[in-house]
Amino acid sequence: MGTFSLTLHVWRQKNAKEAGRFVTYKAEKVNEHMSFLEMLDVVNQDLIAKGEEPIAFDHDCREGICGMCGFMINGNAHGPHRGTTVCQLHMRHFKDGEELWLEPWRSKAFPIVRDLAVDRSAFDRIIASGGFVSVGTGSAPDGNAIPVPKTDADLAMDAAACIGCGACVAMCPNASAALFTSAKVGHLGLLPQGQPERDRRVLAMVAEAHAQGFGHCTSTGECEAVCPKEIPIAFIARMNRDYLQASIRERPHTGGRGGSG
């Protein structure tokens, strides 16, 4: 197919306090082998040459590992293909003359930094509230010293694949962080090292997700559909069960006959 051109309608906004708007650009000589971000790099080079402000967007490794890149393309988080980040999306999937609408993640918990870039530090605060193992585990044991059922090991690896990109939040009609939080709760809760803090972890991380302004999960499944690592919503059900059990175990006991006094 060679090269072609696209019409881009890009959301431009200086910061979270100022109003934003769509601005139209022409992307010329787009190569089918470019990634989406490489195409934006070319557009930005042209803008800089004209003395205009380049389009701001998050990126880092550009290999679908770091979770930095991400924005909406025609209403879909990370674009039209499943299991793909924006940096892994290639231009061969688009047609000559196609119009694309690019806008940032839309969530109260993800304030806009500039243009397509948002502040996802709310995810960091969820992790800081309990997404770790703080108890002493000693030096690294032999790989076979602690038996872990293969089903649990596989599930833990599936959950640990979460890169924290925020697509699940952006696509959810409630802007829920349930898939992200459940993945971070799940991969530790499935392993022996995560058991001592299991109850405290799920209670703290769910509470922090709500405190950060994320919405409640209503099981629409949009998060699973756009997750670049294809993490299933079954982890949300697992987190809800752990949360209920932890709430019962952590409930303060009252004295007196009849329980609730």
C-alpha positions in Angstrom: 0.0 0.0 0.0 3.0 2.4 0.5 2.1 5.8 1.9 -1.2 7.5 2.4 -2.8 10.4 4.2 -5.2 10.8 7.2 -7.3 13.5 8.7 -6.7 13.8 12.5 -9.1 15.5 14.8 -6.9 15.9 18.0 -8.0 17.1 21.4 -5.8 20.1 22.3 -5.9 21.4 25.9 -3.2 23.4 27.7 -4.0 22.1 31.2 -6.8 20.7 33.4 -8.1 24.2 34.2 -8.4 25.5 30.6 -11.1 24.5 28.1 -10.0 22.2 25.3 -11.1 21.7 21.8 -10.6 19.5 18.7 -8.1 20.8 16.2 -7.8 19.2 12.7 -4.5 18.2 11.2 -3.5 16.4 8.0 -1.1 13.5 8.4 0.7 13.2 5.0 2.9 10.4 3.7 1.9 8.0 6.4 3.8 4.8 6.0 1.9 1.5 6.5 4.8 0.2 8.6 4.7 3.1 11.1 3.3 2.6 14.6 0.6 5.0 15.6 3.0 7.0 17.8 5.6 7.2 15.0 2.9 8.7 12.8 2.2 11.3 15.5 6.0 12.0 15.7 5.9 12.9 12.0 2.9 15.1 12.5 4.7 16.8 15.4 7.8 17.4 13.4 5.7 19.2 10.8 4.1 21.3 13.5 7.4 22.2 15.1 8.8 23.2 11.6 5.8 25.6 11.3 6.4 27.1 14.7 3.4 25.5 16.3 3.0 23.5 19.5 3.5 19.8 19.1 0.8 17.4 20.3 1.5 16.1 23.8 1.1 12.4 24.4 2.6 9.9 26.9 5.1 7.4 25.8 8.2 5.6 27.0 9.2 2.0 25.9 7.0 1.9 22.8 6.9 -1.9 23.2 3.6 -2.4 25.0 5.3 -3.0 28.3 5.5 0.2 30.3 1.8 1.3 30.1 2.6 4.9 29.5 1.0 5.4 26.1 -2.8 5.4 25.7 -5.6 7.6 24.4 -8.9 7.2 22.7 -9.0 6.6 18.9 -12.5 6.9 17.4 -14.0 6.2 20.8 -11.9 3.1 21.5 -9.2 3.0 24.2 -5.9 2.2 22.4 -7.7 2.0 19.1 -9.7 -0.7 17.2 -7.7 -3.8 17.8 -7.9 -6.1 20.9 -4.8 -6.8 23.0 -2.9 -3.8 21.6 -1.5 -0.6 23.0 -1.3 2.5 20.9 2.5 2.0 20.4 1.8 -1.5 19.1 -0.9 -0.3 16.7 0.4 0.0 13.1 -0.9 2.2 10.4 -1.5 -0.7 8.0 -4.8 -1.1 9.9 -6.1 2.3 8.6 -7.2 3.4 5.1 -6.2 6.3 2.9 -8.3 9.4 3.6 -9.7 8.0 6.9 -10.7 10.5 9.7 -9.5 9.7 13.2 -10.6 11.4 16.4 -8.0 11.4 19.2 -8.8 12.3 22.7 -7.4 11.6 26.2 -8.7 9.2 28.8 -11.8 10.7 30.3 -12.0 10.3 34.1 -12.2 12.6 37.1 -9.3 10.6 38.6 -7.1 11.2 35.5 -6.9 15.0 35.2 -5.5 16.2 31.9 -1.9 17.3 31.9 -1.9 18.5 28.3 -3.6 17.4 25.1 -3.6 13.6 25.1 -1.6 13.2 28.3 -3.3 12.6 31.6 -2.1 12.2 35.2 -2.5 8.6 36.3 -0.8 8.9 39.6 -4.1 7.8 41.2 -3.0 4.3 40.2 0.3 4.8 42.1 -1.7 5.8 45.2 -3.8 2.6 45.0 -0.6 0.5 44.8 1.0 2.4 47.7 -2.0 1.6 49.9 -1.4 -2.1 49.8 -0.1 -3.5 46.5 3.1 -4.9 47.9 4.4 -7.5 50.4 6.0 -5.9 53.4 6.4 -8.9 55.7 9.8 -10.5 55.9 10.1 -13.3 53.4 13.8 -14.0 53.8 16.2 -14.6 51.0 15.1 -16.1 47.7 14.1 -19.7 48.3 14.7 -22.6 45.8 12.1 -22.5 43.1 10.6 -25.7 44.3 10.7 -25.0 48.0 7.2 -23.5 48.2 4.6 -25.5 46.4 2.2 -23.4 44.3 -0.6 -25.1 42.3 -0.1 -24.5 38.6 -3.6 -23.0 38.3 -2.8 -20.4 40.9 0.6 -19.7 39.4 -0.9 -19.2 35.9 -3.7 -16.9 37.3 -1.1 -14.9 39.3 0.9 -14.4 36.1 -2.2 -13.4 34.2 -3.0 -10.7 36.8 0.6 -9.5 37.0 0.5 -8.8 33.3 -1.4 -5.6 34.0 0.7 -2.6 32.9 -1.5 0.1 34.5 -2.2 2.0 31.3 -5.7 3.1 32.4 -7.6 1.9 29.3 -10.0 0.0 31.6 -10.9 3.2 33.4 -11.2 5.2 30.2 -13.6 2.8 28.6 -15.8 2.0 31.7 -19.0 4.1 31.7 -18.5 4.5 35.5 -14.7 5.2 35.2 -14.1 2.3 37.5 -10.6 1.1 38.4 -11.9 -2.3 39.4 -10.0 -4.3 36.8 -6.7 -2.6 37.6 -7.2 -2.9 41.3 -8.4 -6.5 41.1 -5.3 -7.5 39.0 -3.0 -5.9 41.6 -4.9 -7.5 44.5 -5.1 -10.8 42.7 -1.6 -11.5 41.7 -0.4 -11.2 45.3 -3.4 -12.9 46.8 -2.9 -16.0 44.8 0.7 -16.6 46.0 1.9 -17.8 49.4 4.0 -14.7 50.0 0.9 -12.5 49.7 -1.2 -14.4 52.3 -0.2 -12.7 55.6 -1.5 -9.3 54.3 -4.3 -10.5 52.1 -7.2 -9.1 54.1 -5.6 -5.8 54.8 -4.5 -5.4 51.2 -7.9 -5.8 49.6 -9.6 -3.6 52.1 -7.0 -0.8 51.8 -6.8 -0.9 48.0 -10.5 -0.9 47.3 -10.9 1.9 49.8 -8.2 3.9 48.1 -9.7 3.4 44.7 -12.9 4.9 45.9 -11.0 7.7 47.7 -9.3 8.6 44.4 -12.6 9.2 42.7 -13.0 6.1 40.6 -16.5 4.8 40.1 -18.1 1.5 41.0 -18.0 -1.6 38.8 -21.3 -2.6 37.2 -19.9 -5.5 35.2 -20.4 -4.0 31.7 -17.2 -5.8 30.5 -15.8 -2.8 28.6 -12.6 -2.9 30.7 -11.9 -6.5 29.6 -12.6 -5.7 26.0 -10.0 -2.9 25.8 -7.3 -4.3 28.2 -4.1 -4.6 26.1 -3.1 -7.6 28.2 -6.6 -9.1 28.0 -7.0 -9.5 31.7 -10.5 -11.1 32.4 -13.1 -9.5 34.6 -13.1 -12.8 36.6 -10.5 -11.1 38.7 -13.1 -8.4 39.7 -15.3 -11.2 41.0 -12.4 -12.7 42.9 -11.6 -9.3 44.5 -15.2 -8.8 45.5 -15.2 -12.2 47.2 -11.9 -11.4 49.0 -13.3 -8.0 50.0 -16.4 -9.5 51.5 -14.5 -12.2 53.4 -12.0 -9.7 54.7 -14.7 -7.3 55.8 -16.3 -10.1 57.9 -13.0 -11.2 59.4 -11.9 -7.6 60.1 -15.3 -6.5 61.6 -14.8 -5.4 65.2 -16.4 -7.8 67.7 -18.7 -6.2 70.3 -19.2 -7.5 73.8 -22.5 -8.5 75.4 -25.1 -11.0 74.6 -26.7 -10.7 71.3 -23.6 -9.5 69.5 -24.4 -5.9 68.3 -25.3 -4.3 71.7 
